[in-house]
Amino acid sequence: MSNGITITNENFEAEVLQSPAPVLIDFWADWCGPCKMIGPFIDQLAEEYAGRIKIGKVNVDEQGDIAGKHGIVSIPTLIVYKDGQQVRQKVGAAPKRDIEALFKDLV
């Protein structure tokens, strides 16, 4: 992911909660087919919106604590944060335009 960031337990507060820009987080896993389907859309949006929104990924297998705190039971799950607060969430694969619609009015 060229312009995106990897979200971990160590950087969650700094990258998400303290971010001056909105943040879109993609909760995913290597074995998840729908996650692989939307992965290119997430990458494209990270490039297109670089500098206006942070786009990051959380691998639920590697960062189970973050997934647990967010109640993630199905992936992919997309969560948008603004001003340190969760403002939107979408579960399941979606076309690029639907993913973009989650945050476009916030940037």
C-alpha positions as a Markdown table, in Angstrom:
| # | Residue | x | y | z |
|---|---|---|---|---|
| 1 | Met | 0.0 | 0.0 | 0.0 |
| 2 | Ser | 1.9 | 3.0 | -1.3 |
| 3 | Asn | 0.3 | 5.9 | 0.6 |
| 4 | Gly | -1.5 | 4.0 | 3.3 |
| 5 | Ile | -0.2 | 3.1 | 6.8 |
| 6 | Thr | -0.2 | -0.1 | 8.8 |
| 7 | Ile | -2.1 | 0.5 | 12.1 |
| 8 | Thr | -0.7 | -1.4 | 15.1 |
| 9 | Asn | -1.3 | -1.3 | 18.9 |
| 10 | Glu | 1.8 | 0.8 | 19.1 |
| 11 | Asn | 0.7 | 3.6 | 16.7 |
| 12 | Phe | -3.1 | 3.5 | 17.0 |
| 13 | Glu | -3.4 | 6.5 | 19.3 |
| 14 | Ala | -0.9 | 8.7 | 17.4 |
| 15 | Glu | -2.1 | 7.7 | 13.8 |
| 16 | Val | -5.8 | 7.5 | 14.5 |
| 17 | Leu | -7.0 | 9.1 | 17.7 |
| 18 | Gln | -4.7 | 12.1 | 17.5 |
| 19 | Ser | -4.8 | 12.6 | 13.7 |
| 20 | Pro | -5.8 | 16.1 | 12.5 |
| 21 | Ala | -7.1 | 14.5 | 9.3 |
| 22 | Pro | -9.9 | 11.9 | 9.0 |
| 23 | Val | -8.8 | 8.3 | 9.1 |
| 24 | Leu | -10.2 | 5.3 | 7.2 |
| 25 | Ile | -9.2 | 2.0 | 8.7 |
| 26 | Asp | -9.6 | -1.3 | 6.7 |
| 27 | Phe | -9.7 | -4.3 | 9.0 |
| 28 | Trp | -8.6 | -7.3 | 6.9 |
| 29 | Ala | -6.7 | -10.6 | 6.8 |
| 30 | Asp | -4.6 | -12.4 | 4.3 |
| 31 | Trp | -7.0 | -15.3 | 4.0 |
| 32 | Cys | -10.1 | -13.1 | 3.4 |
| 33 | Gly | -11.3 | -13.2 | -0.2 |
| 34 | Pro | -13.5 | -10.1 | 0.1 |
| 35 | Cys | -10.7 | -8.2 | 1.7 |
| 36 | Lys | -8.5 | -9.0 | -1.3 |
| 37 | Met | -11.3 | -7.8 | -3.6 |
| 38 | Ile | -11.4 | -4.3 | -2.0 |
| 39 | Gly | -7.6 | -4.0 | -1.3 |
| 40 | Pro | -6.9 | -2.4 | -4.7 |
| 41 | Phe | -9.7 | 0.2 | -4.1 |
| 42 | Ile | -8.2 | 1.0 | -0.7 |
| 43 | Asp | -4.8 | 1.5 | -2.2 |
| 44 | Gln | -6.2 | 3.7 | -5.0 |
| 45 | Leu | -8.1 | 5.9 | -2.5 |
| 46 | Ala | -5.0 | 6.2 | -0.4 |
| 47 | Glu | -3.1 | 7.5 | -3.4 |
| 48 | Glu | -6.0 | 9.8 | -4.6 |
| 49 | Tyr | -6.6 | 11.3 | -1.2 |
| 50 | Ala | -3.0 | 11.5 | 0.0 |
| 51 | Gly | -2.6 | 14.5 | 2.3 |
| 52 | Arg | -6.4 | 14.9 | 2.9 |
| 53 | Ile | -7.2 | 11.6 | 4.7 |
| 54 | Lys | -5.1 | 8.9 | 6.3 |
| 55 | Ile | -5.9 | 5.4 | 5.1 |
| 56 | Gly | -4.6 | 2.6 | 7.1 |
| 57 | Lys | -5.0 | -1.2 | 7.4 |
| 58 | Val | -5.3 | -3.4 | 10.5 |
| 59 | Asn | -4.4 | -7.1 | 10.0 |
| 60 | Val | -6.8 | -8.7 | 12.4 |
| 61 | Asp | -4.6 | -11.8 | 12.7 |
| 62 | Glu | -1.6 | -9.7 | 13.8 |
| 63 | Gln | -3.5 | -7.0 | 15.7 |
| 64 | Gly | -6.2 | -8.9 | 17.5 |
| 65 | Asp | -6.3 | -6.4 | 20.4 |
| 66 | Ile | -7.4 | -3.5 | 18.1 |
| 67 | Ala | -9.9 | -5.7 | 16.3 |
| 68 | Gly | -11.3 | -6.9 | 19.7 |
| 69 | Lys | -11.7 | -3.3 | 21.0 |
| 70 | His | -13.7 | -2.4 | 17.9 |
| 71 | Gly | -15.9 | -5.5 | 18.1 |
| 72 | Ile | -14.8 | -6.7 | 14.7 |
| 73 | Val | -16.5 | -10.0 | 14.0 |
| 74 | Ser | -16.7 | -9.9 | 10.2 |
| 75 | Ile | -14.1 | -8.7 | 7.7 |
| 76 | Pro | -13.6 | -6.6 | 5.8 |
| 77 | Thr | -14.8 | -3.9 | 8.1 |
| 78 | Leu | -14.1 | -0.2 | 7.3 |
| 79 | Ile | -14.2 | 2.4 | 10.1 |
| 80 | Val | -13.9 | 6.1 | 9.6 |
| 81 | Tyr | -12.5 | 8.3 | 12.4 |
| 82 | Lys | -12.7 | 12.1 | 12.6 |
| 83 | Asp | -11.3 | 14.1 | 15.5 |
| 84 | Gly | -10.5 | 10.9 | 17.4 |
| 85 | Gln | -14.1 | 9.6 | 17.2 |
| 86 | Gln | -15.5 | 6.8 | 15.2 |
| 87 | Val | -18.1 | 8.4 | 12.9 |
| 88 | Arg | -18.9 | 5.7 | 10.3 |
| 89 | Gln | -18.6 | 1.9 | 9.7 |
| 90 | Lys | -19.2 | -0.5 | 6.9 |
| 91 | Val | -19.0 | -4.2 | 7.0 |
| 92 | Gly | -18.4 | -6.3 | 3.9 |
| 93 | Ala | -16.9 | -5.8 | 0.4 |
| 94 | Ala | -18.1 | -2.7 | -1.5 |
| 95 | Pro | -17.3 | -1.0 | -4.8 |
| 96 | Lys | -14.8 | 1.8 | -4.7 |
| 97 | Arg | -17.5 | 4.6 | -5.0 |
| 98 | Asp | -19.2 | 3.2 | -1.8 |
| 99 | Ile | -15.9 | 3.2 | 0.1 |
| 100 | Glu | -15.2 | 6.7 | -1.0 |
| 101 | Ala | -18.7 | 7.8 | 0.0 |
| 102 | Leu | -17.8 | 6.8 | 3.6 |
| 103 | Phe | -15.4 | 9.8 | 3.9 |
| 104 | Lys | -15.6 | 12.0 | 0.9 |
| 105 | Asp | -17.7 | 14.7 | 2.7 |
| 106 | Leu | -15.3 | 14.7 | 5.6 |
| 107 | Val | -12.2 | 15.8 | 3.6 |
